[in-house]
Amino acid sequence: MKKILAISLVLLMALSATALAETIVVMPKLVGIPYFNASQTGAEAAGEELGIEVIYTGPTEGDAAQQVQMIEDLLISGIDALAIAPNDPDAVSPALQKCAEEGVLVVDWDTTANGDDVKYSIHQIDDTLYGQVIWDKLVEAMGTDEGEYAIVTGYLTAANLNTWIEAGKAYAAEKYPNLTLVTDPVASDESAQEAYTQTLALISAYPNLKGIVGVSTPAPIGAAMAVQEKGLQDQISVVGSCMPTDAAPYLKDGSLDFGILWDPGMLGRLTVYVAHYELNGVEITDGMEVPGVGNITLLEDGKTIIMGPPSIWTAENVDQFDF
């Protein structure tokens, strides 16, 4: 409770210090990890370009209760739009519905909210395609389409992570039926250290393990740390979603085989532009060009916006990226 109150006080002070005509709040699942730091840079840059106030704020851990409290405080202070990456879509749903009732535009980004709670859902990528790419890269790294593998995720309630996992598992069941998932996805709570600990436990419990999929940005890093420590680079392949700057040393020593992601700064930028366009009556259309992002895809539901295809980091190309 003290942590929530402290966060709320800082939030209220930040809001009271600004009084621009348009205020867009971008709320990640948590602040302080490289992925969401990069998203912040992109979101704030877009705000400067548009001449609007962008407040990038979120909990210090992946806690839906903290997000709800922060939303309540934001409503008291007055905002025009909220873009949220919910830690638990059901837990934040009443707060998002209250936003809509009070005339605040609500969109989700990075992680989906319940569909009825948002005007737009801003996706990094086509979820099904992303899951398929990750599992294809797992098989490529393993050098075989059979054997045991495990999944290290972030939070078990994260809708985007669960969607990618289910897409990948369904794809593998059809294309790679001889892959064997040894256990349910293991939570790392968005911590590389926890992913490292969980991977050591998986290695101990499943001596025939050939592959690990990490589906939150700290997860494959922590898994690679464990593989590196055990000297198992030639036995266990690790792939997953991670930042190239974090991934570089592990890609180069072979403890991480592939990183698969997108530019999170670009995602933050797109989120702000979408909210700004909607607030100002600019129609969002399939194929429209967004400054600094490129051409986006608007699906037939008129709600889902997809930024673009994934990028793949390897030992050979990782130094080309600076985020």
PyMOL commands that set and color helices and strands:
alter all, ss='L'
color gray80, all
select helices_A, chain A and resi 2-16+34-50+64-77+89-101+115-117+127-142+159-175+192-205+219-230+244-253+264-279+318-320
alter helices_A, ss='H'
color red, helices_A
select strands_A, chain A and resi 23-27+53-56+81-84+105-109+120-123+147-153+179-181+186-187+209-214+237-240+258-261+289-290+294-295+297-298+304-306+311-313
alter strands_A, ss='S'
color yellow, strands_A
deselect
rebuild
show_as cartoon
